[in-house]
Amino acid sequence: MLTTRQQHCLQGIGLRLWRNRSASETQSLSPSASEPVFDEVVDSRIAVAPPAAVHEYDRAPAPIPAAVPNETPAPIARREIDISTLDNWDGINTAILQCDACELSQNCTQKVPGVGNREASLMIIGEGPGHDEDLRGEPFVGRSGQLLDRMLQAIGIAREEVFITNIVKCRPPNNRDPKVDEAKQCRVYLDAQIKQIAPKVILSVGRVSAHNLLGSNLPVGKLIQQMHQLPGTDIPVKVTYHPAYLLRSPAAKAIAWQDMKLLHRMLQ
């Protein structure tokens, strides 16, 4: 039998108590309803009816959903560059086109491995693809490329006679400078291209190109005045201004012309 206190507590939380019906009440019910209903349960078990109507302020508060942590995008799985495949042109170009070793590969329209004569005496190395190069997949095809072509023609060299590429093979967003790790990832491709061509001279075009090739941080104006060799090789490197700089600063074209004349003598 429930104590008065227990009955009061159950009623306080909205639970209706059931009791045994009298014999006369039982007889008036249909057979299916004549089963006993308990108001006391052995071993303190309580049989209760479904709860009566509960006022809104009596309802248990809805559970507060757990805070969802800010989702961090999963890092992109990047393939390691297999340098064993870089011993021939097919392997080099395939590796460049499939490369996802740095974030530049996620933003470019297409890769720009390089174009030209694979047995060239002159190898031209720029900084990175720009807008036009990104669309066409070929280095130096915009206004800068047109000026570079005229600079070469001035010393009797056709574009088809040289090999042209860049420090990085994908366009940096908004034409920003390549980051250190981006240039480092692409350097294995550049080194493989240099090894295949074995050029007589390298023309380094622009600050980013010169700094990465020579491991220097001197201004281009200083590097132009000096003779260089590609570290670890006996290949001469001639530094000059980038054609994009010459388009912005026409007065520097006189210096670039002197560079081109010296380049011509180096190739003789």
C-alpha positions as a Markdown table, in Angstrom:
| # | Residue | x | y | z |
|---|---|---|---|---|
| 1 | Met | 0.0 | 0.0 | 0.0 |
| 2 | Leu | 1.3 | 3.4 | -0.9 |
| 3 | Thr | 1.8 | 5.8 | 1.9 |
| 4 | Thr | -0.1 | 9.1 | 2.0 |
| 5 | Arg | 3.2 | 10.9 | 1.2 |
| 6 | Gln | 3.8 | 8.7 | -1.8 |
| 7 | Gln | 0.3 | 9.2 | -3.1 |
| 8 | His | 0.7 | 13.0 | -2.7 |
| 9 | Cys | 4.0 | 13.0 | -4.6 |
| 10 | Leu | 2.5 | 11.0 | -7.5 |
| 11 | Gln | -0.5 | 13.3 | -7.7 |
| 12 | Gly | 1.9 | 16.3 | -7.6 |
| 13 | Ile | 3.6 | 15.3 | -10.7 |
| 14 | Gly | 0.4 | 14.5 | -12.5 |
| 15 | Leu | 0.1 | 10.7 | -12.2 |
| 16 | Arg | -3.3 | 9.2 | -11.6 |
| 17 | Leu | -3.6 | 6.3 | -9.1 |
| 18 | Trp | -5.5 | 3.2 | -9.9 |
| 19 | Arg | -7.3 | 1.1 | -7.5 |
| 20 | Asn | -9.0 | -2.4 | -7.4 |
| 21 | Arg | -12.6 | -2.4 | -8.4 |
| 22 | Ser | -15.3 | -4.0 | -6.2 |
| 23 | Ala | -16.8 | -7.2 | -7.2 |
| 24 | Ser | -20.1 | -5.4 | -8.3 |
| 25 | Glu | -18.1 | -3.0 | -10.4 |
| 26 | Thr | -16.2 | -5.9 | -12.0 |
| 27 | Gln | -19.3 | -7.8 | -12.9 |
| 28 | Ser | -20.7 | -4.7 | -14.8 |
| 29 | Leu | -17.6 | -4.6 | -17.0 |
| 30 | Ser | -17.1 | -6.6 | -20.2 |
| 31 | Pro | -14.9 | -9.7 | -19.9 |
| 32 | Ser | -12.0 | -8.0 | -21.5 |
| 33 | Ala | -12.1 | -5.2 | -18.9 |
| 34 | Ser | -12.4 | -7.5 | -15.9 |
| 35 | Glu | -8.7 | -8.0 | -15.4 |
| 36 | Pro | -7.5 | -6.6 | -12.0 |
| 37 | Val | -6.0 | -3.1 | -11.8 |
| 38 | Phe | -3.6 | -2.5 | -8.9 |
| 39 | Asp | -3.2 | 0.5 | -6.7 |
| 40 | Glu | -0.5 | -1.3 | -4.8 |
| 41 | Val | 2.4 | -3.4 | -6.2 |
| 42 | Val | 4.5 | -5.9 | -4.4 |
| 43 | Asp | 8.1 | -4.9 | -4.0 |
| 44 | Ser | 7.3 | -1.2 | -4.3 |
| 45 | Arg | 6.5 | -1.3 | -8.0 |
| 46 | Ile | 3.9 | 1.3 | -8.9 |
| 47 | Ala | 1.3 | 0.8 | -11.6 |
| 48 | Val | 0.1 | 4.2 | -12.9 |
| 49 | Ala | -2.2 | 5.4 | -15.6 |
| 50 | Pro | -1.1 | 7.7 | -18.4 |
| 51 | Pro | -0.4 | 11.2 | -17.1 |
| 52 | Ala | -3.2 | 13.7 | -17.0 |
| 53 | Ala | -3.0 | 16.9 | -19.0 |
| 54 | Val | 0.1 | 18.9 | -18.0 |
| 55 | His | 0.3 | 22.6 | -18.1 |
| 56 | Glu | 3.1 | 24.1 | -20.2 |
| 57 | Tyr | 4.9 | 25.3 | -17.1 |
| 58 | Asp | 4.8 | 21.8 | -15.7 |
| 59 | Arg | 6.5 | 20.2 | -18.7 |
| 60 | Ala | 10.1 | 19.2 | -18.4 |
| 61 | Pro | 12.3 | 21.7 | -20.4 |
| 62 | Ala | 13.3 | 20.6 | -23.8 |
| 63 | Pro | 16.8 | 19.3 | -24.0 |
| 64 | Ile | 19.4 | 21.9 | -25.2 |
| 65 | Pro | 21.1 | 20.6 | -28.3 |
| 66 | Ala | 24.8 | 20.1 | -27.8 |
| 67 | Ala | 26.9 | 22.8 | -29.4 |
| 68 | Val | 28.2 | 21.8 | -32.8 |
| 69 | Pro | 31.9 | 22.6 | -33.2 |
| 70 | Asn | 32.9 | 24.6 | -36.2 |
| 71 | Glu | 33.7 | 22.2 | -38.9 |
| 72 | Thr | 37.2 | 22.5 | -40.2 |
| 73 | Pro | 37.7 | 21.4 | -43.9 |
| 74 | Ala | 39.5 | 18.1 | -44.1 |
| 75 | Pro | 43.0 | 18.6 | -45.4 |
| 76 | Ile | 43.5 | 17.8 | -49.1 |
| 77 | Ala | 45.4 | 14.6 | -49.5 |
| 78 | Arg | 48.4 | 15.4 | -51.5 |
| 79 | Arg | 50.5 | 13.0 | -53.4 |
| 80 | Glu | 54.3 | 12.9 | -52.9 |
| 81 | Ile | 56.3 | 13.8 | -56.0 |
| 82 | Asp | 57.9 | 10.7 | -57.3 |
| 83 | Ile | 61.2 | 12.0 | -58.6 |
| 84 | Ser | 62.0 | 8.6 | -60.2 |
| 85 | Thr | 59.5 | 9.5 | -63.0 |
| 86 | Leu | 61.3 | 12.8 | -63.9 |
| 87 | Asp | 64.0 | 11.3 | -66.0 |
| 88 | Asn | 62.3 | 11.9 | -69.3 |
| 89 | Trp | 60.0 | 14.6 | -70.8 |
| 90 | Asp | 56.8 | 12.4 | -70.7 |
| 91 | Gly | 57.4 | 11.7 | -67.1 |
| 92 | Ile | 58.1 | 15.4 | -66.3 |
| 93 | Asn | 55.0 | 16.8 | -68.1 |
| 94 | Thr | 52.7 | 14.1 | -66.7 |
| 95 | Ala | 53.9 | 14.7 | -63.2 |
| 96 | Ile | 53.4 | 18.5 | -63.6 |
| 97 | Leu | 49.9 | 18.1 | -65.0 |
| 98 | Gln | 48.8 | 15.7 | -62.2 |
| 99 | Cys | 50.6 | 17.6 | -59.4 |
| 100 | Asp | 48.7 | 18.7 | -56.3 |
| 101 | Ala | 51.7 | 19.1 | -54.0 |
| 102 | Cys | 50.7 | 22.7 | -53.1 |
| 103 | Glu | 47.6 | 24.9 | -52.9 |
| 104 | Leu | 48.3 | 26.5 | -56.3 |
| 105 | Ser | 47.0 | 23.4 | -58.0 |
| 106 | Gln | 43.6 | 24.0 | -56.5 |
| 107 | Asn | 43.1 | 27.5 | -58.0 |
| 108 | Cys | 44.7 | 27.4 | -61.4 |
| 109 | Thr | 42.8 | 26.8 | -64.6 |
| 110 | Gln | 45.5 | 24.6 | -66.0 |
| 111 | Lys | 49.2 | 23.8 | -65.4 |
| 112 | Val | 51.8 | 25.5 | -67.5 |
| 113 | Pro | 54.8 | 23.2 | -67.8 |
| 114 | Gly | 56.7 | 25.1 | -70.4 |
| 115 | Val | 57.2 | 25.2 | -74.2 |
| 116 | Gly | 59.9 | 25.4 | -76.8 |
| 117 | Asn | 63.0 | 23.6 | -78.1 |
| 118 | Arg | 63.9 | 20.8 | -75.8 |
| 119 | Glu | 67.5 | 21.0 | -77.1 |
| 120 | Ala | 67.8 | 24.7 | -76.8 |
| 121 | Ser | 71.0 | 26.5 | -76.0 |
| 122 | Leu | 69.0 | 29.2 | -74.2 |
| 123 | Met | 66.5 | 28.4 | -71.4 |
| 124 | Ile | 64.3 | 31.3 | -70.2 |
| 125 | Ile | 62.9 | 31.1 | -66.7 |
| 126 | Gly | 60.2 | 33.5 | -65.5 |
| 127 | Glu | 58.3 | 33.8 | -62.2 |
| 128 | Gly | 54.9 | 32.2 | -62.7 |
| 129 | Pro | 52.0 | 32.0 | -65.1 |
| 130 | Gly | 49.7 | 35.1 | -65.3 |
| 131 | His | 46.1 | 35.4 | -66.4 |
| 132 | Asp | 46.7 | 34.8 | -70.1 |
| 133 | Glu | 49.2 | 32.0 | -69.5 |
| 134 | Asp | 46.7 | 30.3 | -67.1 |
| 135 | Leu | 44.0 | 30.2 | -69.8 |
| 136 | Arg | 46.3 | 29.0 | -72.6 |
| 137 | Gly | 48.6 | 26.7 | -70.7 |
| 138 | Glu | 51.7 | 28.4 | -72.2 |
| 139 | Pro | 54.2 | 30.8 | -70.6 |
| 140 | Phe | 54.7 | 34.4 | -71.7 |
| 141 | Val | 51.8 | 34.8 | -74.1 |
| 142 | Gly | 50.3 | 38.1 | -72.9 |
| 143 | Arg | 51.7 | 41.6 | -73.3 |
| 144 | Ser | 54.8 | 40.6 | -71.4 |
| 145 | Gly | 55.3 | 37.6 | -73.7 |
| 146 | Gln | 55.0 | 39.8 | -76.8 |
| 147 | Leu | 57.7 | 42.1 | -75.5 |
| 148 | Leu | 59.9 | 39.2 | -74.6 |
| 149 | Asp | 59.5 | 37.9 | -78.2 |
| 150 | Arg | 60.6 | 41.3 | -79.6 |
| 151 | Met | 63.6 | 41.4 | -77.2 |
| 152 | Leu | 64.7 | 38.0 | -78.5 |
| 153 | Gln | 64.2 | 39.0 | -82.1 |
| 154 | Ala | 66.4 | 42.1 | -81.6 |
| 155 | Ile | 69.3 | 39.7 | -81.1 |
| 156 | Gly | 68.3 | 37.4 | -83.8 |
| 157 | Ile | 66.6 | 34.6 | -81.8 |
| 158 | Ala | 63.2 | 33.3 | -82.6 |
| 159 | Arg | 60.8 | 32.1 | -79.8 |
| 160 | Glu | 60.8 | 28.6 | -81.2 |
| 161 | Glu | 64.5 | 28.3 | -80.7 |
| 162 | Val | 64.4 | 28.6 | -76.9 |
| 163 | Phe | 62.7 | 26.8 | -74.1 |
| 164 | Ile | 60.6 | 28.9 | -71.8 |
| 165 | Thr | 59.2 | 28.0 | -68.4 |
| 166 | Asn | 58.6 | 29.5 | -64.9 |
| 167 | Ile | 59.6 | 28.9 | -61.3 |
| 168 | Val | 56.1 | 27.6 | -60.5 |
| 169 | Lys | 53.9 | 25.9 | -63.0 |
| 170 | Cys | 50.5 | 27.1 | -61.7 |
| 171 | Arg | 49.2 | 30.7 | -61.5 |
| 172 | Pro | 49.4 | 32.2 | -58.0 |
| 173 | Pro | 46.1 | 33.8 | -57.1 |
| 174 | Asn | 45.8 | 37.5 | -58.1 |
| 175 | Asn | 49.4 | 37.1 | -59.6 |
| 176 | Arg | 50.9 | 37.3 | -56.2 |
| 177 | Asp | 54.5 | 36.1 | -55.7 |
| 178 | Pro | 54.9 | 32.3 | -55.2 |
| 179 | Lys | 55.3 | 31.3 | -51.6 |
| 180 | Val | 58.5 | 29.7 | -50.5 |
| 181 | Asp | 57.0 | 26.2 | -50.1 |
| 182 | Glu | 55.2 | 26.5 | -53.5 |
| 183 | Ala | 58.5 | 27.3 | -55.3 |
| 184 | Lys | 60.2 | 24.5 | -53.4 |
| 185 | Gln | 57.6 | 22.0 | -54.5 |
| 186 | Cys | 58.0 | 23.1 | -58.1 |
| 187 | Arg | 61.7 | 23.2 | -58.0 |
| 188 | Val | 62.0 | 19.4 | -58.6 |
| 189 | Tyr | 60.2 | 19.9 | -61.9 |
| 190 | Leu | 62.4 | 22.8 | -62.9 |
| 191 | Asp | 65.6 | 21.0 | -62.0 |
| 192 | Ala | 64.4 | 18.0 | -64.1 |
| 193 | Gln | 63.8 | 20.3 | -67.1 |
| 194 | Ile | 67.2 | 22.0 | -66.8 |
| 195 | Lys | 68.8 | 18.5 | -66.6 |
| 196 | Gln | 67.0 | 17.4 | -69.8 |
| 197 | Ile | 67.8 | 20.5 | -71.8 |
| 198 | Ala | 71.3 | 21.2 | -70.4 |
| 199 | Pro | 71.2 | 24.7 | -71.8 |
| 200 | Lys | 74.3 | 26.7 | -72.6 |
| 201 | Val | 72.9 | 29.8 | -70.8 |
| 202 | Ile | 69.9 | 30.5 | -68.6 |
| 203 | Leu | 68.1 | 33.8 | -68.8 |
| 204 | Ser | 66.5 | 34.6 | -65.4 |
| 205 | Val | 63.6 | 37.0 | -65.9 |
| 206 | Gly | 62.5 | 39.0 | -62.9 |
| 207 | Arg | 63.1 | 39.2 | -59.2 |
| 208 | Val | 61.3 | 36.0 | -58.1 |
| 209 | Ser | 63.1 | 34.0 | -60.8 |
| 210 | Ala | 66.5 | 35.3 | -59.9 |
| 211 | His | 66.1 | 34.9 | -56.1 |
| 212 | Asn | 64.9 | 31.3 | -56.4 |
| 213 | Leu | 67.5 | 30.3 | -59.0 |
| 214 | Leu | 70.5 | 31.9 | -57.2 |
| 215 | Gly | 69.4 | 31.7 | -53.6 |
| 216 | Ser | 69.9 | 35.4 | -53.3 |
| 217 | Asn | 67.8 | 38.3 | -52.0 |
| 218 | Leu | 69.7 | 41.2 | -53.7 |
| 219 | Pro | 67.7 | 43.6 | -55.8 |
| 220 | Val | 67.4 | 42.7 | -59.5 |
| 221 | Gly | 69.3 | 45.9 | -60.3 |
| 222 | Lys | 72.3 | 44.6 | -58.4 |
| 223 | Leu | 72.0 | 41.0 | -59.8 |
| 224 | Ile | 71.9 | 42.4 | -63.4 |
| 225 | Gln | 75.4 | 43.9 | -62.9 |
| 226 | Gln | 76.9 | 40.5 | -61.9 |
| 227 | Met | 77.8 | 37.3 | -63.6 |
| 228 | His | 76.3 | 34.1 | -62.1 |
| 229 | Gln | 76.2 | 30.4 | -62.3 |
| 230 | Leu | 73.4 | 28.1 | -61.4 |
| 231 | Pro | 74.3 | 26.6 | -58.0 |
| 232 | Gly | 75.6 | 23.1 | -58.3 |
| 233 | Thr | 76.2 | 23.4 | -62.1 |
| 234 | Asp | 78.5 | 25.2 | -64.5 |
| 235 | Ile | 75.6 | 26.8 | -66.4 |
| 236 | Pro | 75.9 | 30.6 | -66.6 |
| 237 | Val | 72.8 | 32.6 | -65.5 |
| 238 | Lys | 72.1 | 36.1 | -66.9 |
| 239 | Val | 69.6 | 38.1 | -64.9 |
| 240 | Thr | 67.4 | 40.8 | -66.5 |
| 241 | Tyr | 64.2 | 42.7 | -65.7 |
| 242 | His | 60.8 | 41.1 | -66.2 |
| 243 | Pro | 59.0 | 42.4 | -69.3 |
| 244 | Ala | 56.0 | 43.3 | -67.1 |
| 245 | Tyr | 58.4 | 45.7 | -65.2 |
| 246 | Leu | 59.7 | 47.1 | -68.5 |
| 247 | Leu | 56.1 | 47.8 | -69.6 |
| 248 | Arg | 55.6 | 49.8 | -66.4 |
| 249 | Ser | 59.0 | 51.4 | -66.5 |
| 250 | Pro | 60.0 | 52.1 | -70.1 |
| 251 | Ala | 63.2 | 53.8 | -69.0 |
| 252 | Ala | 64.6 | 50.5 | -67.9 |
| 253 | Lys | 64.5 | 49.1 | -71.4 |
| 254 | Ala | 67.9 | 50.6 | -72.1 |
| 255 | Ile | 69.4 | 48.4 | -69.4 |
| 256 | Ala | 67.5 | 45.4 | -70.7 |
| 257 | Trp | 68.9 | 46.0 | -74.2 |
| 258 | Gln | 72.4 | 45.9 | -72.7 |
| 259 | Asp | 71.5 | 42.6 | -71.0 |
| 260 | Met | 70.3 | 41.2 | -74.3 |
| 261 | Lys | 73.5 | 42.1 | -76.1 |
| 262 | Leu | 75.5 | 40.5 | -73.4 |
| 263 | Leu | 73.3 | 37.4 | -73.6 |
| 264 | His | 73.9 | 37.2 | -77.4 |
| 265 | Arg | 77.7 | 37.2 | -76.8 |
| 266 | Met | 77.3 | 34.5 | -74.1 |
| 267 | Leu | 75.6 | 32.3 | -76.6 |
| 268 | Gln | 78.3 | 32.6 | -79.3 |
